[in-house]
Amino acid sequence: MSWNGISWRRRAYIAPWMAGHVGMRVRLRYLPHYDGRIEVFSTEEWGQHLGSAYLAQAATLEQRRALSSVREKKPRQLKADLKAAEKLRKTRYTATTTAAVPRPRRTVTSSQAEAEIARSRGVDLAARALPDLIPPREPPASWARPVVRPRRAAGAQTDVGQAETADGGPPGAADA
């Protein structure tokens, strides 16, 4: 315990009974599905329950409601974007009463097409899909790595069942 309570999982937990217990080593028990309260036990006397500690800076009711609203808004926006993209993807044609070449209902100018293509190129899909992706490190030198074999030249291919020497010729040709 420290002067600001118990620090666990980068969060501070406090309780009124903690006054005067700074520096004491404790054991914690917690419910995996609820991290708003932890149970504190002494390490000196096995099983001695010191008390419960509560999250120090828990969000207020208004903050939780605002967070819930933001979290609900994002999926709705993504669904709307998907629906709009699906609508743009489909080509619709004008109605006709006679046999004719189908004509698209909406024509796109070349500047509109170029603008949309430029917008799609400007989006970094990797950043959108995996914003917290960390590229893997190089493996240690002690690990086994695959051997890179040189490619054969186009003329060095042999017939099926015929062996090849190191220089690419048939066996026995290099000995002569």
Salt bridges, closest charged atoms under 4 A:
ASP35 OD2 - ARG11 NH1 2.93
GLU39 OE2 - ARG37 NE 3.09
GLU39 OE1 - HIS49 NE2 2.58
GLU86 OE2 - ARG89 NH2 2.48
GLU138 OE1 - ARG145 NH2 3.73
GLU164 OE1 - ARG152 NH1 3.81
